[in-house]
Amino acid sequence: MIHQQLTAAIFALALLSLGSAAIALFRRPSEAQRGFWLMVALWGLLDGIIVWPSLLSAPIAIEELHRILSINLALQVVYLPTGVILATRSQQLVRGFGWGIIASAIPLAIIDGIFFLRT
């Protein structure tokens, strides 16, 4: 049950990311905003690709899910500082990429953290 809930939460986040980015990019945003929305769209696409097989397969063992979530949470140590570094750059597009990483990584970390504690 927990596996399906996690899959649904991440897939919903992926759809939200892709949908909001498509709408925002259609409006022809500034350079920094374009970087932000492109990164949000990329994260949404990757989240969707990663979680798609889980929608079609049997749930994995709770121990395996716990291990995967611990790896995902450890990767936040890379994602968030990278986002902060990029967000402080002078180029507007790169700055937008940084904020996009931050905005995408935080909700994913929250979801992973909640489900990590539940496993």
N, CA, C and O atoms as CSV, one atom per row, in Angstrom:
chain,resi,resn,atom,element,x,y,z
A,1,MET,N,N,0.814,-1.199,0.000
A,1,MET,CA,C,0.000,0.000,0.000
A,1,MET,C,C,0.860,1.267,0.000
A,1,MET,O,O,0.586,2.222,-0.727
A,2,ILE,N,N,1.907,1.251,0.833
A,2,ILE,CA,C,2.772,2.429,0.932
A,2,ILE,C,C,3.491,2.689,-0.392
A,2,ILE,O,O,3.707,3.838,-0.776
A,3,HIS,N,N,3.857,1.611,-1.082
A,3,HIS,CA,C,4.526,1.728,-2.375
A,3,HIS,C,C,3.629,2.449,-3.379
A,3,HIS,O,O,4.093,3.320,-4.115
A,4,GLN,N,N,2.354,2.090,-3.410
A,4,GLN,CA,C,1.414,2.727,-4.340
A,4,GLN,C,C,1.189,4.197,-3.979
A,4,GLN,O,O,1.063,5.041,-4.866
A,5,GLN,N,N,1.140,4.502,-2.691
A,5,GLN,CA,C,0.960,5.887,-2.250
A,5,GLN,C,C,2.158,6.749,-2.651
A,5,GLN,O,O,1.997,7.873,-3.128
A,6,LEU,N,N,3.350,6.209,-2.453
A,6,LEU,CA,C,4.563,6.928,-2.844
A,6,LEU,C,C,4.596,7.139,-4.351
A,6,LEU,O,O,4.885,8.239,-4.822
A,7,THR,N,N,4.305,6.107,-5.090
A,7,THR,CA,C,4.285,6.200,-6.551
A,7,THR,C,C,3.291,7.257,-7.010
A,7,THR,O,O,3.602,8.073,-7.877
A,8,ALA,N,N,2.105,7.243,-6.432
A,8,ALA,CA,C,1.081,8.225,-6.799
A,8,ALA,C,C,1.522,9.643,-6.456
A,8,ALA,O,O,1.292,10.564,-7.240
A,9,ALA,N,N,2.143,9.832,-5.312
A,9,ALA,CA,C,2.592,11.166,-4.904
A,9,ALA,C,C,3.664,11.698,-5.852
A,9,ALA,O,O,3.608,12.858,-6.257
A,10,ILE,N,N,4.624,10.874,-6.202
A,10,ILE,CA,C,5.702,11.325,-7.093
A,10,ILE,C,C,5.178,11.540,-8.506
A,10,ILE,O,O,5.586,12.484,-9.182
A,11,PHE,N,N,4.282,10.678,-8.953
A,11,PHE,CA,C,3.715,10.857,-10.288
A,11,PHE,C,C,2.875,12.135,-10.351
A,11,PHE,O,O,2.912,12.851,-11.353
A,12,ALA,N,N,2.121,12.425,-9.292
A,12,ALA,CA,C,1.344,13.673,-9.237
A,12,ALA,C,C,2.269,14.881,-9.261
A,12,ALA,O,O,1.976,15.871,-9.931
A,13,LEU,N,N,3.388,14.811,-8.535
A,13,LEU,CA,C,4.366,15.896,-8.555
A,13,LEU,C,C,4.952,16.075,-9.954
A,13,LEU,O,O,5.147,17.201,-10.411
A,14,ALA,N,N,5.228,14.968,-10.625
A,14,ALA,CA,C,5.768,15.026,-11.988
A,14,ALA,C,C,4.777,15.705,-12.935
A,14,ALA,O,O,5.155,16.562,-13.734
A,15,LEU,N,N,3.512,15.316,-12.837
A,15,LEU,CA,C,2.492,15.929,-13.698
A,15,LEU,C,C,2.308,17.412,-13.386
A,15,LEU,O,O,2.153,18.227,-14.296
A,16,LEU,N,N,2.326,17.755,-12.116
A,16,LEU,CA,C,2.210,19.155,-11.715
A,16,LEU,C,C,3.386,19.968,-12.245
A,16,LEU,O,O,3.207,21.079,-12.744
A,17,SER,N,N,4.573,19.416,-12.137
A,17,SER,CA,C,5.776,20.101,-12.628
A,17,SER,C,C,5.705,20.323,-14.137
A,17,SER,O,O,5.953,21.425,-14.625
A,18,LEU,N,N,5.364,19.270,-14.862
A,18,LEU,CA,C,5.287,19.377,-16.321
A,18,LEU,C,C,4.181,20.326,-16.763
A,18,LEU,O,O,4.378,21.135,-17.669
A,19,GLY,N,N,3.029,20.229,-16.131
A,19,GLY,CA,C,1.904,21.083,-16.501
A,19,GLY,C,C,2.165,22.546,-16.215
A,19,GLY,O,O,1.908,23.401,-17.062
A,20,SER,N,N,2.674,22.844,-15.029
A,20,SER,CA,C,2.939,24.243,-14.682
A,20,SER,C,C,4.060,24.815,-15.549
A,20,SER,O,O,4.005,25.979,-15.944
A,21,ALA,N,N,5.069,24.009,-15.844
A,21,ALA,CA,C,6.165,24.484,-16.695
A,21,ALA,C,C,5.676,24.747,-18.115
A,21,ALA,O,O,6.075,25.735,-18.732
A,22,ALA,N,N,4.827,23.884,-18.635
A,22,ALA,CA,C,4.305,24.093,-19.990
A,22,ALA,C,C,3.524,25.397,-20.079
A,22,ALA,O,O,3.683,26.162,-21.030
A,23,ILE,N,N,2.686,25.640,-19.090
A,23,ILE,CA,C,1.903,26.886,-19.081
A,23,ILE,C,C,2.824,28.099,-18.953
A,23,ILE,O,O,2.671,29.077,-19.685
A,24,ALA,N,N,3.775,28.034,-18.026
A,24,ALA,CA,C,4.677,29.166,-17.804
A,24,ALA,C,C,5.558,29.438,-19.017
A,24,ALA,O,O,5.769,30.596,-19.377
A,25,LEU,N,N,6.073,28.393,-19.648
A,25,LEU,CA,C,6.945,28.587,-20.812
A,25,LEU,C,C,6.165,29.102,-22.021
A,25,LEU,O,O,6.725,29.805,-22.862
A,26,PHE,N,N,4.914,28.768,-22.110
A,26,PHE,CA,C,4.069,29.262,-23.194
A,26,PHE,C,C,3.917,30.786,-23.129
A,26,PHE,O,O,3.692,31.442,-24.145
A,27,ARG,N,N,4.042,31.327,-21.930
A,27,ARG,CA,C,3.864,32.767,-21.727
A,27,ARG,C,C,5.126,33.572,-22.037
A,27,ARG,O,O,5.146,34.782,-21.808
A,28,ARG,N,N,6.159,32.945,-22.542
A,28,ARG,CA,C,7.428,33.581,-22.904
A,28,ARG,C,C,8.038,34.366,-21.730
A,28,ARG,O,O,8.075,35.596,-21.749
A,29,PRO,N,N,8.508,33.647,-20.727
A,29,PRO,CA,C,9.057,34.297,-19.532
A,29,PRO,C,C,10.427,34.922,-19.782
A,29,PRO,O,O,11.030,34.734,-20.839
A,30,SER,N,N,10.903,35.664,-18.791
A,30,SER,CA,C,12.242,36.250,-18.853
A,30,SER,C,C,13.283,35.130,-18.867
A,30,SER,O,O,12.945,33.959,-18.700
A,31,GLU,N,N,14.526,35.492,-19.065
A,31,GLU,CA,C,15.621,34.507,-19.145
A,31,GLU,C,C,15.723,33.676,-17.859
A,31,GLU,O,O,15.825,32.451,-17.923
A,32,ALA,N,N,15.695,34.326,-16.710
A,32,ALA,CA,C,15.799,33.600,-15.439
A,32,ALA,C,C,14.572,32.712,-15.225
A,32,ALA,O,O,14.697,31.574,-14.773
A,33,GLN,N,N,13.404,33.229,-15.548
A,33,GLN,CA,C,12.190,32.434,-15.399
A,33,GLN,C,C,12.186,31.248,-16.363
A,33,GLN,O,O,11.717,30.161,-16.024
A,34,ARG,N,N,12.708,31.468,-17.556
A,34,ARG,CA,C,12.795,30.376,-18.522
A,34,ARG,C,C,13.695,29.262,-17.989
A,34,ARG,O,O,13.368,28.081,-18.105
A,35,GLY,N,N,14.835,29.650,-17.401
A,35,GLY,CA,C,15.718,28.652,-16.796
A,35,GLY,C,C,15.030,27.889,-15.681
A,35,GLY,O,O,15.158,26.670,-15.570
A,36,PHE,N,N,14.295,28.628,-14.855
A,36,PHE,CA,C,13.554,28.004,-13.756
A,36,PHE,C,C,12.562,26.977,-14.289
A,36,PHE,O,O,12.558,25.828,-13.848
A,37,TRP,N,N,11.724,27.386,-15.234
A,37,TRP,CA,C,10.667,26.501,-15.723
A,37,TRP,C,C,11.210,25.347,-16.560
A,37,TRP,O,O,10.636,24.258,-16.556
A,38,LEU,N,N,12.305,25.574,-17.273
A,38,LEU,CA,C,12.926,24.466,-18.002
A,38,LEU,C,C,13.438,23.401,-17.028
A,38,LEU,O,O,13.286,22.203,-17.268
A,39,MET,N,N,14.041,23.850,-15.933
A,39,MET,CA,C,14.549,22.897,-14.942
A,39,MET,C,C,13.401,22.174,-14.242
A,39,MET,O,O,13.483,20.969,-14.001
A,40,VAL,N,N,12.335,22.899,-13.914
A,40,VAL,CA,C,11.171,22.263,-13.297
A,40,VAL,C,C,10.594,21.208,-14.245
A,40,VAL,O,O,10.227,20.114,-13.818
A,41,ALA,N,N,10.517,21.549,-15.536
A,41,ALA,CA,C,10.006,20.587,-16.522
A,41,ALA,C,C,10.922,19.367,-16.618
A,41,ALA,O,O,10.441,18.237,-16.690
A,42,LEU,N,N,12.227,19.585,-16.619
A,42,LEU,CA,C,13.177,18.475,-16.690
A,42,LEU,C,C,13.026,17.549,-15.484
A,42,LEU,O,O,13.000,16.329,-15.641
A,43,TRP,N,N,12.927,18.117,-14.292
A,43,TRP,CA,C,12.738,17.303,-13.092
A,43,TRP,C,C,11.413,16.552,-13.167
A,43,TRP,O,O,11.345,15.377,-12.808
A,44,GLY,N,N,10.372,17.216,-13.626
A,44,GLY,CA,C,9.076,16.547,-13.759
A,44,GLY,C,C,9.148,15.386,-14.725
A,44,GLY,O,O,8.608,14.311,-14.462
A,45,LEU,N,N,9.820,15.606,-15.849
A,45,LEU,CA,C,9.980,14.540,-16.831
A,45,LEU,C,C,10.760,13.366,-16.247
A,45,LEU,O,O,10.358,12.212,-16.397
A,46,LEU,N,N,11.865,13.659,-15.587
A,46,LEU,CA,C,12.675,12.592,-14.990
A,46,LEU,C,C,11.920,11.855,-13.885
A,46,LEU,O,O,11.983,10.629,-13.801
A,47,ASP,N,N,11.206,12.601,-13.039
A,47,ASP,CA,C,10.409,11.951,-11.993
A,47,ASP,C,C,9.374,11.020,-12.615
A,47,ASP,O,O,9.173,9.903,-12.140
A,48,GLY,N,N,8.725,11.477,-13.670
A,48,GLY,CA,C,7.723,10.657,-14.338
A,48,GLY,C,C,8.316,9.409,-14.965
A,48,GLY,O,O,7.744,8.323,-14.865
A,49,ILE,N,N,9.460,9.565,-15.610
A,49,ILE,CA,C,10.124,8.410,-16.233
A,49,ILE,C,C,10.564,7.399,-15.173
A,49,ILE,O,O,10.437,6.190,-15.368
A,50,ILE,N,N,11.079,7.900,-14.061
A,50,ILE,CA,C,11.554,7.010,-13.000
A,50,ILE,C,C,10.394,6.254,-12.350
A,50,ILE,O,O,10.520,5.069,-12.043
A,51,VAL,N,N,9.272,6.933,-12.142
A,51,VAL,CA,C,8.173,6.326,-11.406
A,51,VAL,C,C,7.222,5.523,-12.309
A,51,VAL,O,O,6.469,4.685,-11.813
A,52,TRP,N,N,7.248,5.766,-13.607
A,52,TRP,CA,C,6.327,5.079,-14.519
A,52,TRP,C,C,6.346,3.553,-14.378
A,52,TRP,O,O,5.277,2.950,-14.288
A,53,PRO,N,N,7.514,2.906,-14.356
A,53,PRO,CA,C,7.513,1.438,-14.216
A,53,PRO,C,C,6.832,0.970,-12.921
A,53,PRO,O,O,6.250,-0.114,-12.880
A,54,SER,N,N,6.907,1.789,-11.871
A,54,SER,CA,C,6.258,1.419,-10.604
A,54,SER,C,C,4.744,1.406,-10.722
A,54,SER,O,O,4.063,0.688,-9.990
A,55,LEU,N,N,4.218,2.204,-11.646
A,55,LEU,CA,C,2.774,2.214,-11.864
A,55,LEU,C,C,2.304,0.910,-12.500
A,55,LEU,O,O,1.141,0.529,-12.368
A,56,LEU,N,N,3.212,0.235,-13.186
A,56,LEU,CA,C,2.849,-0.949,-13.958
A,56,LEU,C,C,3.303,-2.261,-13.325
A,56,LEU,O,O,3.011,-3.334,-13.853
A,57,SER,N,N,4.006,-2.190,-12.210
A,57,SER,CA,C,4.570,-3.412,-11.629
A,57,SER,C,C,4.026,-3.656,-10.228
A,57,SER,O,O,3.341,-2.816,-9.645
A,58,ALA,N,N,4.347,-4.812,-9.720
A,58,ALA,CA,C,3.955,-5.170,-8.356
A,58,ALA,C,C,4.785,-4.363,-7.362
A,58,ALA,O,O,5.916,-3.981,-7.663
A,59,PRO,N,N,4.234,-4.103,-6.189
A,59,PRO,CA,C,4.984,-3.363,-5.161
A,59,PRO,C,C,6.271,-4.084,-4.759
A,59,PRO,O,O,6.346,-5.312,-4.784
A,60,ILE,N,N,7.268,-3.304,-4.394
A,60,ILE,CA,C,8.530,-3.893,-3.938
A,60,ILE,C,C,8.477,-4.079,-2.424
A,60,ILE,O,O,7.613,-3.521,-1.747
A,61,ALA,N,N,9.401,-4.863,-1.910
A,61,ALA,CA,C,9.468,-5.125,-0.469
A,61,ALA,C,C,9.732,-3.827,0.282
A,61,ALA,O,O,10.415,-2.936,-0.224
A,62,ILE,N,N,9.201,-3.726,1.467
A,62,ILE,CA,C,9.318,-2.508,2.266
A,62,ILE,C,C,10.779,-2.195,2.585
A,62,ILE,O,O,11.161,-1.027,2.661
A,63,GLU,N,N,11.592,-3.229,2.772
A,63,GLU,CA,C,13.018,-3.016,3.046
A,63,GLU,C,C,13.715,-2.377,1.842
A,63,GLU,O,O,14.551,-1.485,1.992
A,64,GLU,N,N,13.359,-2.845,0.659
A,64,GLU,CA,C,13.936,-2.290,-0.569
A,64,GLU,C,C,13.485,-0.843,-0.761
A,64,GLU,O,O,14.278,0.011,-1.158
A,65,LEU,N,N,12.238,-0.576,-0.485
A,65,LEU,CA,C,11.724,0.792,-0.586
A,65,LEU,C,C,12.452,1.706,0.390
A,65,LEU,O,O,12.804,2.832,0.041
A,66,HIS,N,N,12.676,1.236,1.590
A,66,HIS,CA,C,13.406,2.014,2.597
A,66,HIS,C,C,14.820,2.338,2.111
A,66,HIS,O,O,15.300,3.458,2.283
A,67,ARG,N,N,15.478,1.356,1.507
A,67,ARG,CA,C,16.837,1.563,0.987
A,67,ARG,C,C,16.838,2.589,-0.133
A,67,ARG,O,O,17.698,3.470,-0.172
A,68,ILE,N,N,15.876,2.479,-1.046
A,68,ILE,CA,C,15.786,3.426,-2.161
A,68,ILE,C,C,15.527,4.841,-1.653
A,68,ILE,O,O,16.136,5.797,-2.133
A,69,LEU,N,N,14.640,4.973,-0.698
A,69,LEU,CA,C,14.341,6.295,-0.139
A,69,LEU,C,C,15.545,6.882,0.588
A,69,LEU,O,O,15.764,8.092,0.543
A,70,SER,N,N,16.326,6.040,1.257
A,70,SER,CA,C,17.520,6.550,1.942
A,70,SER,C,C,18.544,7.059,0.932
A,70,SER,O,O,19.224,8.053,1.185
A,71,ILE,N,N,18.656,6.388,-0.200
A,71,ILE,CA,C,19.552,6.863,-1.262
A,71,ILE,C,C,19.042,8.188,-1.825
A,71,ILE,O,O,19.822,9.119,-2.026
A,72,ASN,N,N,17.741,8.273,-2.079
A,72,ASN,CA,C,17.161,9.515,-2.599
A,72,ASN,C,C,17.395,10.682,-1.646
A,72,ASN,O,O,17.726,11.786,-2.079
A,73,LEU,N,N,17.225,10.442,-0.366
A,73,LEU,CA,C,17.444,11.505,0.611
A,73,LEU,C,C,18.917,11.903,0.678
A,73,LEU,O,O,19.235,13.080,0.846
A,74,ALA,N,N,19.809,10.934,0.547
A,74,ALA,CA,C,21.241,11.247,0.541
A,74,ALA,C,C,21.612,12.097,-0.679
A,74,ALA,O,O,22.499,12.947,-0.600
A,75,LEU,N,N,20.939,11.868,-1.794
A,75,LEU,CA,C,21.223,12.647,-2.999
A,75,LEU,C,C,20.844,14.116,-2.836
A,75,LEU,O,O,21.345,14.968,-3.569
A,76,GLN,N,N,19.973,14.418,-1.889
A,76,GLN,CA,C,19.616,15.814,-1.629
A,76,GLN,C,C,20.846,16.626,-1.210
A,76,GLN,O,O,20.895,17.840,-1.407
A,77,VAL,N,N,21.831,15.944,-0.633
A,77,VAL,CA,C,23.080,16.601,-0.240
A,77,VAL,C,C,23.814,17.136,-1.474
A,77,VAL,O,O,24.612,18.068,-1.371
A,78,VAL,N,N,23.545,16.551,-2.621
A,78,VAL,CA,C,24.127,17.023,-3.882
A,78,VAL,C,C,23.193,18.025,-4.556
A,78,VAL,O,O,23.633,19.083,-5.004
A,79,TYR,N,N,21.913,17.693,-4.628
A,79,TYR,CA,C,20.957,18.524,-5.363
A,79,TYR,C,C,20.838,19.930,-4.807
A,79,TYR,O,O,20.964,20.908,-5.544
A,80,LEU,N,N,20.597,20.033,-3.509
A,80,LEU,CA,C,20.326,21.353,-2.936
A,80,LEU,C,C,21.533,22.295,-2.992
A,80,LEU,O,O,21.372,23.448,-3.392
A,81,PRO,N,N,22.731,21.852,-2.609
A,81,PRO,CA,C,23.876,22.764,-2.756
A,81,PRO,C,C,24.144,23.146,-4.219
A,81,PRO,O,O,24.538,24.277,-4.506
A,82,THR,N,N,23.932,22.211,-5.127
A,82,THR,CA,C,24.103,22.537,-6.549
A,82,THR,C,C,23.113,23.625,-6.954
A,82,THR,O,O,23.476,24.572,-7.651
A,83,GLY,N,N,21.873,23.489,-6.518
A,83,GLY,CA,C,20.872,24.504,-6.808
A,83,GLY,C,C,21.252,25.854,-6.233
A,83,GLY,O,O,21.108,26.878,-6.900
A,84,VAL,N,N,21.732,25.863,-5.009
A,84,VAL,CA,C,22.140,27.126,-4.371
A,84,VAL,C,C,23.309,27.750,-5.119
A,84,VAL,O,O,23.326,28.960,-5.346
A,85,ILE,N,N,24.274,26.944,-5.500
A,85,ILE,CA,C,25.432,27.469,-6.246
A,85,ILE,C,C,24.976,28.080,-7.565
A,85,ILE,O,O,25.381,29.191,-7.909
A,86,LEU,N,N,24.141,27.364,-8.298
A,86,LEU,CA,C,23.663,27.890,-9.579
A,86,LEU,C,C,22.790,29.131,-9.388
A,86,LEU,O,O,22.841,30.056,-10.199
A,87,ALA,N,N,21.991,29.155,-8.322
A,87,ALA,CA,C,21.100,30.291,-8.071
A,87,ALA,C,C,21.862,31.567,-7.739
A,87,ALA,O,O,21.297,32.659,-7.808
A,88,THR,N,N,23.123,31.446,-7.384
A,88,THR,CA,C,23.926,32.632,-7.050
A,88,THR,C,C,24.809,33.095,-8.209
A,88,THR,O,O,25.588,34.035,-8.050
A,89,ARG,N,N,24.700,32.458,-9.357
A,89,ARG,CA,C,25.483,32.848,-10.522
A,89,ARG,C,C,24.917,34.126,-11.146
A,89,ARG,O,O,23.764,34.491,-10.917
A,90,SER,N,N,25.748,34.788,-11.933
A,90,SER,CA,C,25.326,36.058,-12.540
A,90,SER,C,C,24.484,35.869,-13.801
A,90,SER,O,O,23.648,36.719,-14.109
A,91,GLN,N,N,24.683,34.785,-14.529
A,91,GLN,CA,C,23.890,34.556,-15.739
A,91,GLN,C,C,22.452,34.219,-15.349
A,91,GLN,O,O,22.210,33.327,-14.536
A,92,GLN,N,N,21.518,34.935,-15.930
A,92,GLN,CA,C,20.114,34.781,-15.564
A,92,GLN,C,C,19.584,33.365,-15.822
A,92,GLN,O,O,18.866,32.816,-14.986
A,93,LEU,N,N,19.923,32.781,-16.951
A,93,LEU,CA,C,19.454,31.440,-17.266
A,93,LEU,C,C,19.963,30.436,-16.235
A,93,LEU,O,O,19.200,29.598,-15.756
A,94,VAL,N,N,21.233,30.516,-15.898
A,94,VAL,CA,C,21.838,29.604,-14.919
A,94,VAL,C,C,21.223,29.838,-13.545
A,94,VAL,O,O,20.965,28.885,-12.810
A,95,ARG,N,N,20.988,31.101,-13.196
A,95,ARG,CA,C,20.341,31.417,-11.924
A,95,ARG,C,C,18.953,30.761,-11.874
A,95,ARG,O,O,18.559,30.193,-10.856
A,96,GLY,N,N,18.232,30.850,-12.974
A,96,GLY,CA,C,16.921,30.208,-13.042
A,96,GLY,C,C,17.015,28.704,-12.890
A,96,GLY,O,O,16.179,28.091,-12.227
A,97,PHE,N,N,18.043,28.096,-13.508
A,97,PHE,CA,C,18.252,26.653,-13.345
A,97,PHE,C,C,18.418,26.309,-11.860
A,97,PHE,O,O,17.841,25.338,-11.371
A,98,GLY,N,N,19.207,27.110,-11.157
A,98,GLY,CA,C,19.447,26.867,-9.732
A,98,GLY,C,C,18.171,26.911,-8.918
A,98,GLY,O,O,17.915,26.025,-8.103
A,99,TRP,N,N,17.369,27.946,-9.139
A,99,TRP,CA,C,16.098,28.044,-8.414
A,99,TRP,C,C,15.151,26.922,-8.812
A,99,TRP,O,O,14.359,26.461,-7.990
A,100,GLY,N,N,15.223,26.480,-10.060
A,100,GLY,CA,C,14.408,25.353,-10.494
A,100,GLY,C,C,14.797,24.061,-9.794
A,100,GLY,O,O,13.936,23.262,-9.425
A,101,ILE,N,N,16.097,23.860,-9.611
A,101,ILE,CA,C,16.564,22.679,-8.878
A,101,ILE,C,C,16.066,22.729,-7.441
A,101,ILE,O,O,15.561,21.737,-6.915
A,102,ILE,N,N,16.211,23.884,-6.812
A,102,ILE,CA,C,15.771,24.029,-5.420
A,102,ILE,C,C,14.268,23.771,-5.303
A,102,ILE,O,O,13.821,23.020,-4.437
A,103,ALA,N,N,13.501,24.402,-6.184
A,103,ALA,CA,C,12.036,24.265,-6.128
A,103,ALA,C,C,11.581,22.843,-6.424
A,103,ALA,O,O,10.531,22.420,-5.941
A,104,SER,N,N,12.344,22.107,-7.199
A,104,SER,CA,C,11.979,20.728,-7.527
A,104,SER,C,C,12.473,19.739,-6.481
A,104,SER,O,O,11.800,18.749,-6.194
A,105,ALA,N,N,13.635,20.001,-5.915
A,105,ALA,CA,C,14.232,19.058,-4.964
A,105,ALA,C,C,13.530,19.080,-3.612
A,105,ALA,O,O,13.398,18.040,-2.966
A,106,ILE,N,N,13.081,20.249,-3.182
A,106,ILE,CA,C,12.480,20.338,-1.847
A,106,ILE,C,C,11.200,19.507,-1.730
A,106,ILE,O,O,11.086,18.721,-0.788
A,107,PRO,N,N,10.219,19.645,-2.653
A,107,PRO,CA,C,9.026,18.798,-2.507
A,107,PRO,C,C,9.336,17.308,-2.615
A,107,PRO,O,O,8.725,16.488,-1.929
A,108,LEU,N,N,10.280,16.967,-3.472
A,108,LEU,CA,C,10.665,15.566,-3.598
A,108,LEU,C,C,11.308,15.064,-2.304
A,108,LEU,O,O,11.054,13.935,-1.884
A,109,ALA,N,N,12.134,15.892,-1.676
A,109,ALA,CA,C,12.748,15.514,-0.397
A,109,ALA,C,C,11.691,15.347,0.688
A,109,ALA,O,O,11.792,14.450,1.524
A,110,ILE,N,N,10.682,16.207,0.675
A,110,ILE,CA,C,9.608,16.093,1.665
A,110,ILE,C,C,8.846,14.787,1.473
A,110,ILE,O,O,8.591,14.063,2.436
A,111,ILE,N,N,8.486,14.491,0.231
A,111,ILE,CA,C,7.780,13.238,-0.056
A,111,ILE,C,C,8.643,12.041,0.349
A,111,ILE,O,O,8.173,11.136,1.039
A,112,ASP,N,N,9.902,12.043,-0.082
A,112,ASP,CA,C,10.791,10.930,0.265
A,112,ASP,C,C,10.963,10.815,1.777
A,112,ASP,O,O,10.969,9.709,2.317
A,113,GLY,N,N,11.103,11.940,2.459
A,113,GLY,CA,C,11.281,11.922,3.912
A,113,GLY,C,C,10.073,11.361,4.638
A,113,GLY,O,O,10.211,10.556,5.559
A,114,ILE,N,N,8.889,11.789,4.221
A,114,ILE,CA,C,7.662,11.283,4.844
A,114,ILE,C,C,7.555,9.770,4.666
A,114,ILE,O,O,7.257,9.048,5.617
A,115,PHE,N,N,7.798,9.301,3.460
A,115,PHE,CA,C,7.670,7.863,3.211
A,115,PHE,C,C,8.834,7.071,3.807
A,115,PHE,O,O,8.665,5.905,4.165
A,116,PHE,N,N,10.011,7.689,3.918
A,116,PHE,CA,C,11.131,7.042,4.586
A,116,PHE,C,C,10.770,6.771,6.045
A,116,PHE,O,O,11.044,5.691,6.568
A,117,LEU,N,N,10.156,7.751,6.695
A,117,LEU,CA,C,9.762,7.580,8.090
A,117,LEU,C,C,8.642,6.558,8.266
A,117,LEU,O,O,8.492,5.968,9.336
A,118,ARG,N,N,7.874,6.359,7.230
A,118,ARG,CA,C,6.764,5.389,7.281
A,118,ARG,C,C,7.222,3.966,6.992
A,118,ARG,O,O,6.470,3.021,7.228
A,119,THR,N,N,8.448,3.793,6.484
A,119,THR,CA,C,8.928,2.441,6.156
A,119,THR,C,C,9.788,1.882,7.266
A,119,THR,O,O,10.277,0.758,7.161
